[in-house]
Structure formats: C-alpha cells, structure tokens
Amino acid sequence: MTQTATAMDGETVDEICHRILGKTAAVTEQVLDMNPGLAELGPRLPGGTSVTLPNATAAQVATLDIVQLWD
C-alpha cells in the first residue's frame, strides 16, 4: 500500500520524505522510482505537486547483521 503527500511550495523530495515518513535514507530513491517525471520538476517542487510515497514498512532500510571476527 502507498500513501500520497502534497508538496508545499519549494519543498524537496527529501523534505517530504522526512516530514511524512520521518526519514530519508534509501526512501528518496524509492520515491523517485515510484513517481516518473518527478525529477524533471527540479529540486524544489511546485506547491500542490502530488507525490506517491511507500508505506512505512516498505520504506524501512534493510539492515545487515554484523559479524565480529575478533574479540
């Protein structure tokens, strides 16, 4: 499931991700992939631009297990 956000005048995709999802790491790229043509609007979006965002679960960054080789 996805959600939609409306950009405030001059807001960036990163700012929208942070405002709605609370993070930007690995999410901004997902948003740009989900919204063809969004990047062509420039770094600062016009107010009222509709942006599709991933749901909170899909926006989670994959984590890696850390293996400690030495004590």
C-alpha positions as CSV (number, residue, x, y, z in Angstrom):
1,M,0.0,0.0,0.0
2,T,1.2,3.5,-0.7
3,Q,0.3,6.9,0.5
4,T,0.2,10.3,-1.2
5,A,1.6,13.6,0.0
6,T,1.2,17.1,-1.4
7,A,4.3,19.2,-1.7
8,M,4.5,22.6,-0.2
9,D,5.8,25.3,-2.5
10,G,9.6,24.9,-2.8
11,E,9.8,21.6,-0.8
12,T,12.3,18.9,-1.9
13,V,11.6,15.2,-2.1
14,D,13.9,14.7,0.8
15,E,11.9,17.2,2.9
16,I,8.6,15.4,2.0
17,C,10.1,12.1,3.0
18,H,11.3,13.5,6.3
19,R,8.0,15.3,7.0
20,I,5.8,12.3,6.2
21,L,7.9,9.2,6.9
22,G,10.4,10.6,9.4
23,K,13.4,9.5,7.4
24,T,15.2,9.9,4.0
25,A,17.8,7.2,3.9
26,A,17.0,4.9,1.0
27,V,13.5,6.3,0.8
28,T,14.2,9.2,-1.5
29,E,15.3,6.9,-4.2
30,Q,12.2,4.8,-3.8
31,V,10.0,7.9,-4.1
32,L,11.8,9.0,-7.3
33,D,11.3,5.5,-8.8
34,M,7.6,5.5,-7.8
35,N,7.0,8.9,-9.4
36,P,8.2,9.0,-13.0
37,G,8.8,12.6,-14.2
38,L,9.1,14.0,-10.7
39,A,12.8,14.7,-11.0
40,E,12.2,16.7,-14.2
41,L,10.3,19.3,-12.0
42,G,13.6,20.3,-10.4
43,P,15.0,20.0,-6.9
44,R,12.3,22.3,-5.4
45,L,8.8,21.1,-6.2
46,P,5.9,23.4,-7.1
47,G,3.3,23.7,-4.4
48,G,0.5,21.2,-4.8
49,T,2.6,18.5,-6.5
50,S,1.2,15.1,-5.6
51,V,3.9,12.7,-4.6
52,T,3.3,8.9,-4.0
53,L,5.3,7.6,-1.1
54,P,5.9,4.0,0.0
55,N,4.2,2.8,3.1
56,A,6.2,2.8,6.3
57,T,7.0,-0.9,6.1
58,A,8.3,-0.7,2.5
59,A,10.3,2.4,3.4
60,Q,12.3,0.6,6.0
61,V,16.0,0.4,5.3
62,A,17.5,-3.1,5.1
63,T,19.8,-3.9,7.9
64,L,22.9,-6.0,7.8
65,D,24.0,-8.4,10.5
66,I,27.4,-7.6,11.8
67,V,29.9,-10.4,12.3
68,Q,32.7,-9.7,14.7
69,L,35.8,-11.6,13.7
70,W,37.9,-10.8,16.7
71,D,37.1,-10.2,20.4
